[in-house]
Amino acid sequence: MDKKIVLIDGHSILNRAFYGVPVLTNSEGLHTNGIYGFLNIMFKVLDEEKADGVIVAFDLKAPTFRHKMYDAYKGTRKPMPQELHEQVPVLKEVLQTMGIPIVTKEGYEADDIIGTLSRICEAAGYDVTVISGDRDLLQLATTRVKISIPKTKAVGTMVENYYAEDVLKAYQVTPKQFIDLKALMGDTSDNIPGVPGIGEKTATKIITTFGSIENAYAHVDEIKPARASNNLKEHYDMAVMSKELATIEVHAPIEMPDPINLDHLYSDEAYQIMKRLEFKNILNRFQKDAMAVPVLSAAVEISDPTVQQQKIFEALTKSLISVYPVSESDCHGIILAYDADCFWMPVKDRECLCSMAKWFDGYPCMASMNLKESLHIFPLAETDRIMDVSLMAYLLNPLKDSYDYDDIARDYLGLTLPSRSDLYGKKTLADILQEDHNKAMTWLGYYGALPLKAAPVLEEALKKEEMWSLYQEIELPLSFSLYRMEQNGIRVERDALKEYGDHLIGRIKELEKEIYALAGEEFNILSPKQLGVILFEKLHLPYGKKTKTGYSTSASVLEKLEEEEPIARLVLEYRQLTKLKSTYADGLANYIQEDGRIHGKFNQTITATGRISSTEPNLQNIPVRMELGRQIRKVFVPDEGCVFVDADYSQIELRVLAHMSEDENLIEAYKQAEDIHRLTASQVFHTPLEEVTNQQRSNAKAVNFGIIYGISSFGLSQGLSITRKEAEVYIKHYFAAYPKIKEFLDGLVNDGKEKGAVYTLFHRKRPIPELSSSNFMQRSFGERVAMNSPIQGTAADIIKIAMIHVDRRLREEGLSSKLVLQIHDELLIETKKDELDQVCRILKEEMCQAADLKVPLDIDINIGMNWYESK
């Protein structure tokens, strides 16, 4: 059987992957999207080809003959973006750890190396696959040399394959003639100037007729059209140069390296670097049993309750211990670590596990992970002596998507540990213990020993970043408040929810009939492709923009049409109602537990700004813009003898902006309890306050909140349906009215560029790697984030402080009322009717005094028999 070898054009594939995969960075701030895309392409081809070897060729920095020739014609090549440039040496390091030969040669480009190697390999009896994004390499195609051109996207990689016959079929020329074709029509991406005025169609006709540029020039007067004939006469020297530029050397002085045995790709060294780069999907390729697994401190199993208790009492004499509870199907217990010892202490059931938590009352400083989740199975008493290393790691870098033991080991201890999924996939702890008890003890040891070793390191890092008080005074106590809020849950009337769903179904069917009548036929309204055909081909509506998958029918397109075209308005409503039906009317019912309440999750370590997020279900995303959406809140009700009290901060982000910018005009307006939006309208539109119209106030409100989010004149013009020039005037007048705000926002961007991060009033850190990007769109996004994050993050910190204090007061004063929801700037209290006055007083005191700002914090309090009424 013939052997197969894969030759990869290193810079070409890295470049293509860099632009095809969304921006990725690891914990060190290194951009990794190019490397990640490159490896996915390489593995895909190696898998499909069942190759026996692989070689990667790279350009050297020194300019080659063709570089110099092109530069003499058209100056210098476009420089490589810094985010891509920094990935080149790292990719080479990755390839070296995998044992993949890297070939470079001074004076020769990578495609010359590949051209030469392809001929050497073919002569040696190999079937050759060349991987490159450069179509110039199609000239190398033969019956045994295949050129594969990948197209990398976030969803995957597609590959176009070309043997010699495929080149002829696709381009009507042979691989050798492809050089002449490219030389005539040119290719700016490959730095080939071509002949002006000759495009692909004409160039193809010339080469299929005359065979080569030289022969075409010999019969130049026979070329049609006349313009092409004249252009070739005038620019023949350029055509010859372009052909030389396009011709790949196949006889370069290159020695053939020994191709790697692909069984050796997945080395321990390669595994380590994949972990450092955080390529979790790629790690799945490694043979887990063959990996070198570093051991922090393997756990020792202790099943005897008496011995367990002795070890726990011994632990209480230590200055720092680590405790991690485990409750999976039929496996329950705790992992306890101190000094150099780690113990796995199984118990018979979850009830026993819960009772063990009481043994740790009066414990010394404790390290753990994922505290809030653990409290549901191991209800520790609230204290400030817990170091939740997951939460601490989140504060240090809130951009990551995981804070498990292997992430923390890599980022803060310099250790590469296999994750649970690396080792065991989706197996249960019971399966793991039964299959390989010793290996299970090693894994359990990670959860015990890692927090113990990482906690002091993370504490020092937080103190260095001036975030230790943020952790101790806000995030740690918040974990306990969120736990109690999850335990409390919120009551839902199941029958009312079904009735609401039935009402939606009725309206959805009405909309279907109306839409079908306007369309003149029935179709799948939720299919963008079918809807696009109806709107833009059958009804010939404006704003039809065709993409590769059909017409765009996004909300922004339909919103442009809705005022004049009834079908667009109806489709928008149909989409909203079908989403309400599936997400809320149907979806919420799945979360109602036996006690008639939904016990959702509130997450601390998800958002980069520090805001709390809600999942299972997302109760923070209950619709508010349309009345039928708002009515879903009617199904959320308090217990018998209770009412809902809803307290909502009034314009908290604008108040934070006033404080942080120290703008006297905005501060004074809040001190005088002015209507901020009306006042802004008066100043922006140069209108007396008493003459400001509701429309002007509405527009000013959009400007006020838009400024917080770094809105551009284009964004404001889109939002207000005005010209960009008018929007620029609005923004200019706004900054004239509040001069220190512009200075403050510009200062945030400059600080972000200098420090790589911005900070809230409570010193919460928000890294912004996009600010150093060479890509304009990425950099602009980073600037908006720099302006908004300190404001939004400070508001998030304030509501967290308020939550903690309100929750504490309710318990300290012995009230039965309880906190059940937090929705951005809003707290919802299920309040006993005879405690109503006391709860309102607590909310007023604690929320308005949560932070000492230069402007007063104000709240709106509403009371109702369901969430709808209280809002």
ZALO-26386 format. One record per residue (C-alpha): residue in three letters; x, y negated, z. Coordinates in steps of 0.02 Angstrom, whole numbers, plus 50000, padded with zeros to 5 digits. Layout:
N
alaXYZ/...
END
This chain:
871
met500005000050000/asp500684982849953/lys501184971250093/lys500384954150114/ile501234938250171/val500484921250212/leu501454905250175/ile500794889450261/asp501134871350212/gly501384864950390/his501154846150373/ser499744847850246/ile498684859450355/leu499074849850514/asn498544833650427/arg496944841450361/ala496514848750531/phe496874832050617/tyr495574823050512/gly494344837650510/val494234841250697/pro493534828350821/val494764820050938/leu495414831851072/thr496624828151213/asn497264839051352/ser497514834251534/glu499214826851494/gly498424814751371/leu499164823751221/his498114823651063/thr497824841651013/asn496494841850877/gly497734844350735/ile498604858850823/tyr496934866750869/gly496274865550691/phe497924871950618/leu497904887450729/asn496074891150690/ile496454890350504/met497994901350523/phe497094914450627/lys495594914550510/val496704917850359/leu497784930850448/asp496214940050504/glu495394939750334/glu496964944250237/lys497524957550361/ala499244950250328/asp500894958450374/gly501844942250401/val501754923250404/ile502994909150371/val502694890450395/ala503604877150294/phe503814859050350/asp504464843150270/leu505984835050349/lys506004816550392/ala507374813150265/pro506604807050100/thr506644819449956/phe506964815749774/arg505094814549740/his504844802949890/lys506164791149821/met505434791849647/tyr503704787349712/asp504364773649827/ala505274765849681/tyr503604765049590/lys502434759849729/gly503364755449889/thr503294766550044/arg502084780150092/lys500734776850220/pro501454780750392/met500784795450492/pro499604790150635/gln500444791150804/glu499104803150868/leu499574815150728/his501444811850737/glu501524817250919/gln500744834050876/val502074839450751/pro503434844550876/val502144852750988/leu501464863150844/lys503234868750803/glu503474873650985/val501854883650979/leu502414892750822/gln504114896450897/thr503334904151053/met502354915450935/gly503934920150842/ile503324912950677/pro504764907950560/ile504844889250521/val505754884550361/thr506404867150318/lys507714861350193/glu508484844250177/gly508054836250011/tyr506554847549981/glu504724845650025/ala503704859350103/asp502844863349938/asp504564866149856/ile504984878249996/ile503314887049976/gly503514887449786/thr505214895649803/leu504664907849939/ser503114912749840/arg504194917949693/ile505434927149805/cys504014936449894/glu503114940549733/ala504724947649659/ala504964957949817/gly503254966049793/tyr502214955749913/asp500444949549885/val500584931149933/thr499294919250007/val499794900950010/ile498844889950133/ser498864871350091/gly497714856650077/asp498694850549926/arg497934855549759/asp499634852849676/leu500034870449736/leu498734877649616/gln500174877649490/leu500944891949590/ala499444903549567/thr499764920249479/thr498934937249480/arg499794940749649/val499974923149721/lys498344916249790/ile498154898049838/ser496944895449983/ile496324877850018/pro495414876250185/lys494094863450231/thr494114861050419/lys492594854750514/ala492084854950696/val490894869350660/gly492194880150573/thr493324882350423/met492854886150243/val494204891950120/glu494274890349930/asn495354903849850/tyr496224902749681/tyr497184915749581/ala497764910649406/glu496104915649328/asp495164905349459/val496184889849415/leu495754892149232/lys493914894649273/ala493804879549388/tyr494884867249290/gln494934874549112/val496844874549117/thr498164887149167/pro499144884749329/lys500634878249227/gln499504866149133/phe498774860349297/ile500384850549322/asp500054840649161/leu498224838349210/lys498704830649377/ala500054820049295/leu498804812349174/met497364808749291/gly498444805149445/asp498054808349627/thr498304794649756/ser498174807049900/asp499694816149828/asn500574799849779/ile500464803749592/pro500084787649495/gly499474795649332/val499034785949176/pro497874770949203/gly496154773249125/ile496254792049105/gly495104801449223/glu494854819849255/lys493644822849112/thr494764814648980/ala496354822249052/thr495564839649045/lys495064837148863/ile496824831348816/ile497724845948900/thr496504859348838/thr496744852348662/phe498624849248659/gly499294860448798/ser500494847948877/ile500854829548900/glu502334830448781/asn501314838348642/ala499894826248673/tyr501104811748653/ala501744819548491/his499934818848427/val499444803048521/asp498514795248374/glu497354810348369/ile496784807848551/lys495004801948578/pro494394790048640/ala495544776748572/arg495734768848744/ala496514784948811/ser497674785748660/asn498254767848687/asn498484770348874/leu499564785848847/lys500624776348721/glu500854761748839/his501134771948997/tyr501994787648932/asp503474784549047/met502274784649194/ala501514800849133/val503224808949124/met503654802549298/ser501984808849364/lys502314825949291/glu504004826449377/leu503174821049539/ala501844834549521/thr503034848649476/ile503474860049622/glu505234867249630/val505254886249628/his507134888749629/ala507654879149785/pro509164885949882/ile508074894350013/glu508454910550104/met506974921750141/pro506744923550331/asp506144939750408/pro504244938450423/ile503614941250600/asn502704956950647/leu500994949750685/asp500784961350833/his502054950450921/leu501104933950900/tyr500234935051068/ser501734933451182/asp501714928151364/glu502594911951312/ala501244908551182/tyr499894911851312/gln500694899351431/ile500744885451301/met498944888951245/lys498424886751426/arg499384870351437/leu498544864151279/glu496864870051349/phe496364880351196/lys495134891551286/asn494394899351130/ile496104904051064/leu496574911951231/asn495244925151198/arg496404932351064/phe497714937551190/gln497774955151260/lys497224951451437/asp497974967051513/ala499664963351437/met499764945551503/ala501024941351637/val499864936251779/pro500724925351909/val500114929052084/leu499874915152210/ser499324926652349/ala498284942052314/ala496824944552431/val496774958752558/glu495054966252585/ile494384966452763/ser492684974752784/asp492614977252972/pro491544963053048/thr492584962953208/val494214960853113/gln493394947653002/gln492914937653155/gln494674939253227/lys495424932653065/ile494194918053061/phe494594913353241/glu496444914253197/ala496114902953049/leu495324889953162/thr497024887253245/lys497824882153080/ser497984864353017/leu497324868652843/ile496314883452783/ser495424887952622/val493684895452617/tyr492714900252461/pro491034909352469/val490514921852336/ser488754927952302/glu488464937852143/ser487074950652124/asp487564963952251/cys489244956452303/his489334943852444/gly490734937652552/ile492034924252581/ile493834921952525/leu494854915152670/ala496654909152652/tyr497914901152770/asp499804900752778/ala500344914552657/asp498854925852690/cys497254927952590/phe495784939052637/trp494224945152548/met492854947852677/pro491324956352601/val489644956352691/lys488064966352658/asp486914952552594/arg486664934052564/glu485844931452734/cys487424937752820/leu488474926352711/cys487434911252761/ser487614915552945/met489514916452930/ala489544897652892/lys489144894153076/trp490794902253127/phe491694887553047/asp490914874053155/gly492374864453228/tyr493554870953093/pro495154861853051/cys495404853352884/met494674864952751/ala495054866352565/ser493754873352447/met493044871852272/asn491354866852202/leu490724862152374/lys488954856852330/glu488574873152240/ser489364883152382/leu488254874852513/his486734884152446/ile487504900752497/phe488674894652634/pro487854879852725/leu489334871652813/ala488994857552935/glu489304840352859/thr491034833752897/asp492394823052820/arg493684836952845/ile493324846252682/met494444844552531/asp493444849952378/val494864851652252/ser493644852252104/leu492894835552156/met494614828152191/ala495244833652019/tyr493704825751939/leu494084808952018/leu495864809551953/asn495294813751776/pro493424812551743/leu493614816251557/lys493834835051575/asp492434847651555/ser493044860151685/tyr493834859351858/asp494044877851896/tyr495554885451983/asp496534888351821/asp496264870251765/ile496884863551932/ala498354875651937/arg498914869751766/asp498624851151792/tyr499294848951969/leu500384863852015/gly501214867551848/leu500554885451853/thr499724894751711/leu498374906351778/pro497134916551677/ser495344910951703/arg494014923051757/ser493344924151579/asp495114927451516/leu495244942351633/tyr493494949251644/gly492344940551520/lys490554941351584/lys490764956051702/thr490054954851877/leu491144955152032/ala490444972352074/asp491034978851904/ile492734970851928/leu492994978352101/gln492494995452039/glu493554995251880/asp495194988651951/his495174984652136/asn496984978452143/lys496744966751995/ala495124960552072/met496064956252231/thr497294946052127/trp495874936352049/leu495004933552216/gly496664927652282/tyr496674913452156/tyr495074906452230/gly495814907152404/ala497624902152379/leu497394889052242/pro496364876652347/leu497574879052492/lys499084874452386/ala498234861152279/ala497314851252414/pro498854842052483/val499464838152307/leu497774831152257/glu497614821352418/glu499294813052385/ala498794809352205/leu497154801452260/lys498024790652389/lys499294785152259/glu497844780252143/glu496964771552290/met495474783252275/trp495584792552440/ser494244781752521/leu493164784052365/tyr493274802752394/gln493024802652582/glu491714789052597/ile490684791752440/glu490954807952344/leu491164820152487/pro489644814552589/leu488674813352426/ser488944832052399/phe487944835452558/ser486564822952510/leu486394830652337/tyr486344848052412/arg484914842852526/met484014834652380/glu484164850752279/gln483524860652429/asn482044848752447/gly481524849652265/ile479994840852199/arg478224847752191/val477394850352021/glu475544853751991/arg475604868451870/asp473794866451813/ala474034847951779/leu475594852151678/lys474614864551572/glu473234851751547/tyr474544839151491/gly475244851851367/asp473504855351297/his473244836651274/leu474874835651178/ile474364850251066/gly472754841151022/arg473644825250973/ile475004834950878/lys473664843450772/glu472844826650736/leu474524819850679/glu474824834850567/lys473194831850475/glu473554813350453/ile475324816550390/tyr474764830150269/ala473424818550201/leu474674804650168/ala475924816950094/gly474634825449985/glu475224842750039/glu475694853250190/phe477534855350235/asn478654857950386/ile478654840750465/leu480124845150576/ser481194850450427/pro482294835450378/lys482554843050206/gln480704845250168/leu480264828450245/gly481604819850140/val480884826949980/ile479134820950028/leu479674803350077/phe480954799249946/glu480554810049795/lys478674812049802/leu478174795649886/his479694785849821/leu479934776449984/pro481444764950006/tyr483024768050112/gly483254785550041/lys485064790150069/lys485554807250005/thr486874817450095/lys487614834650059/thr486164842950150/gly484774831750082/tyr484034814850124/ser484334807050293/thr482724806350394/ser483514800350556/ala482534789750679/ser483454774050619/val482874777250439/leu481064780550493/glu481064765250605/lys481484754350454/leu479964761450365/glu478694762350506/glu478034744450497/glu477554746150313/glu477334764850291/pro476064773550405/ile476804790850371/ala478474785650448/arg477634779650608/leu476634795750618/val478174806750591/leu479094797550730/glu477634800350848/tyr477504818550793/arg479344821450833/gln479174813251003/leu477634823351050/thr478324840150991/lys479884836751095/leu478794832351245/lys477834848451220/ser479364859851208/thr480504851051332/tyr479274845751467/ala477544853351451/asp478264870651414/gly480034868551480/leu479634862051654/ala478454876551689/asn479934888451680/tyr480784879451824/ile479344879451949/gln479824891252090/glu478734901152210/asp478564886352328/gly477764876352187/arg479284864952174/ile480674861952048/his482394862952126/gly483474854951993/lys485364852651995/phe486204835852019/asn487974835751954/gln489424825352020/thr490804830251898/ile490014828151727/thr490004809851677/ala491564799351647/thr490794783951728/gly490354792251893/arg488484792851864/ile487544807851932/ser486814819151798/ser485304830651813/thr485114848051739/glu484024863451752/pro482964853551710/asn483534835951668/leu482344825751776/gln483294809651739/asn482724810151559/ile480844810051585/pro480204798851444/val479724781051487/arg479604771951319/met477914778651264/glu476364779751372/leu476004797951332/gly477784801951383/arg477654792451545/gln476084801951592/ile477114817851620/arg477574809651786/lys475784812251845/val476124830951869/phe477474827051999/val476594825252165/pro477044824452351/asp476504837252480/glu474864835652572/gly474904820852692/cys476304812452595/val476514798852464/phe477934794752346/val478954779152381/asp480004773752233/ala481394760952259/asp482244754152104/tyr483714742052096/ser483294726152002/gln484554722551863/ile485974730351961/glu487204730551816/leu486924712051779/arg487184708251963/val488784718351962/leu489334708651807/ala488994692251897/his490034697752046/met491494705151949/ser491614691051822/glu491404677751957/asp490414667351833/glu489694652851934/asn488184650151821/leu487614668251830/ile487954669352017/glu486994653452052/ala485524659351947/tyr485374675152053/lys485564665352214/gln484124654252159/ala483114669852115/glu482914663851936/asp482154674451799/ile483844678951723/his483184683551552/arg482134667751539/leu483594657251597/thr484754665551471/ala483474662451334/ser483394644051383/gln485284642451370/val485554653251215/phe484124645451116/his484334627851188/thr482524627651244/pro481824620151405/leu481514633951532/glu479644630951539/glu479524632151348/val480394648751327/thr479274660851233/asn479054679151277/gln479934683851115/gln481424672851159/arg481484680551333/ser481434698051257/asn482864693751138/ala483874686251280/lys483584702051382/ala484324712151238/val485834700551237/asn486034701551427/phe486074720551430/gly486964721851264/ile488424711651330/ile488664724451469/tyr488884738051339/gly490074727951231/ile488784725851094/ser489384718950927/ser488494706150820/phe488054720450702/gly487314730850844/leu486304716050909/ser485684711650735/gln485074729650713/gly484224729850883/leu483334713150859/ser483034714550671/ile483954698250638/thr485414693950526/arg487184697250584/lys487534678650575/glu486074674850691/ala486694688250811/glu488424680350811/val487644663650859/tyr486664671951001/ile488254679751071/lys489244663751049/his487934653751143/tyr487854667151278/phe489714665851313/ala489584646951311/ala488234648051444/tyr489224660551549/pro491044656451506/lys491904667751632/ile491034683351566/lys491984682851402/glu493614680251496/phe493184694751613/leu492724706951473/asp494274702751372/gly495294705351530/leu494554722751553/val495074727651377/asn496834720851403/asp496994729751570/gly496374745751491/lys497684744651354/glu499064741051479/lys498584754151610/gly497704766951501/ala496184765951615/val494934753951694/tyr494254753951873/thr492644750551964/leu492454739152114/phe492724754652223/his494254759452121/arg493474773752025/lys494604777351876/arg494014779051697/pro495444783751578/ile495234777251400/pro496454786151281/glu495504778851132/leu496254761651166/ser497934767451101/ser497204775450945/ser497774769950773/asn496014773450711/phe494974757450710/met493324766050753/gln494104775450898/arg494954759750962/ser493344749750950/phe492434763251047/gly493794762251179/glu493574743451193/arg491704745351222/val492044758551355/ala493314747051439/met492014733251451/asn490594744251511/ser491364757451625/pro491864746051770/ile490114738651772/gln489134754751749/gly490324764151863/thr490164751152002/ala488274752051989/ala488404771052001/asp489504769452156/ile488244757752237/ile486754769352209/lys487794783652279/ile488174773652436/ala486334769452451/met485844787752433/ile487054793152568/his486474779752690/val484614782252657/asp484774801152676/arg485754798752837/arg484514786452911/leu483034797752873/arg483864811752969/glu484574801153110/glu482874793553145/gly482074810853149/leu480904807753002/ser480074821552901/ser480164810952743/lys481494816652620/leu482454811152468/val481874821352316/leu482534812452162/gln483874800452102/ile483624793351928/his485034781451883/asp484604765851986/glu483064773152069/leu482734783552226/leu481134793452254/ile480634797852433/glu479274810352477/thr478584800752625/lys477454805952766/lys476014793452770/asp476314789252953/glu478154785752914/leu477814774152767/asp478304757652848/gln479874765152923/val480424772652756/cys480134756352662/arg481174747152793/ile482584759752779/leu482594758552589/lys482614739552595/glu484014738852722/glu485144752352653/met484944748952468/cys485114730152482/gln486624731752595/ala487514745652500/ala488814733352435/asp489364715852481/leu489214706352317/lys489254687852277/val487434689652224/pro486034697952323/leu485564715852283/asp483684717252262/ile482504732052245/asp480724734852187/ile479704746652297/asn478144755452233/ile477004768152318/gly475894781152237/met475044798052250/asn476114804252105/trp477724799052021/tyr476784789651884/glu475874778652009/ser477434775252111/lys478394769651959/
END
